[in-house]
Amino acid sequence: MSGFISSAINNAVTPYFTTETFESPKGAAESKSESNKVALVSFLTLLVVLFLLLFVGKFLWNDVLIVLMPFIKPVKSVWQILGLALLISLMSPGC
């Protein structure tokens, strides 16, 4: 899924990404431009995936997990989902 999001963001960002090549040789400017584009696409992909994790995670927790396991309390904010995701990633760093 992350690859799909990354390619969609890459396609959206590419037409608006311009470079100025008058200060340096063409190859150097293009490689710098490409690395900047990759960094921007990576950052935007991270934001989209984090947004999906937080809001879809809250929905799934409150509307699905509570119905299946009534002893679990509902989540009040997306920050609790973020904390849970951080805790899980710290406990299992290979995943």
N, C-alpha and C positions, 0 to 999 in steps of 0.2 A: 504494500500500500504506500509506503514511503517513497518508493521509486516512481509511482504514478504521480504523487503530489509534487515531487521534485521536478519531474519532466513538465508537468503543467505549469509550475511556477517559472521554470526555465523558458518555456515558450512565451509566457506572458511578459517576462522581463527583457528578453532579447531585443525586441524592436525599439525599446527606449534606452538601451545602453549604448552610449556614444563614446568615442575616444578622440583625443587630440594627438595627432602624430607629428606635429611640426617641431616638437622639442627633442625628439629622439628618433633613432632609426625605426623603421616600420615594424620590424620583428619584435623589438623590445616593447613597444607600445601595445602591440597586439597581445603579447604574453601577459603584460600587466593587466590589460583590459579583461582578458580571459580569467585570470586569477581573481580579479575583483568581482566578475560576474559569478564565478563559482562560489565565492564567499557570500555574496548577496543571496543567491539561490539557496544555499545551505541554511542561512539564517532565517529566511522566509519559510523554508520547509520546516525548520525547528518550531517556529511560531505556530504554523498551521497544525502540526502534529500535537503540540502541547495544548492548543485550543481544543482540538478534538478529544484528546485524552481527558481534559478537565470536564468539559460539558457533557460529553457522551458518557464518561465514567460516572458523573453525578446522576445522570438520568438512569443508567443501568443499576446503580446502587439503590437509588430510592424507589424505582418502579419495578425492578425485577428481583433483586436480591432480597428485599424486605418481604415480598410476597412469598418467595420460596423458603426463606428462613426467618420466621417472625421474631426470633430472639435478637436479631440484629437491629440496631438503632439507625434511623435515617441520618444522612449527611446534611449538615446545615449550609456548607459553603464549598466552593470548588477548591479552596485552600486545604481542606481536609483530604480531598482526593489527591492533590499535589503532594501533601505530606505522606500519604500512604504509598504513592508511586515512588517517592524518594526512599522511604523505608524499605520497600521491596527491592529497589535497585541496589541499596547498600547491603542488604542481606544476601542477595544473589547477584554478584557483580558480573558473572559470566553470561547472564541472560539478557 
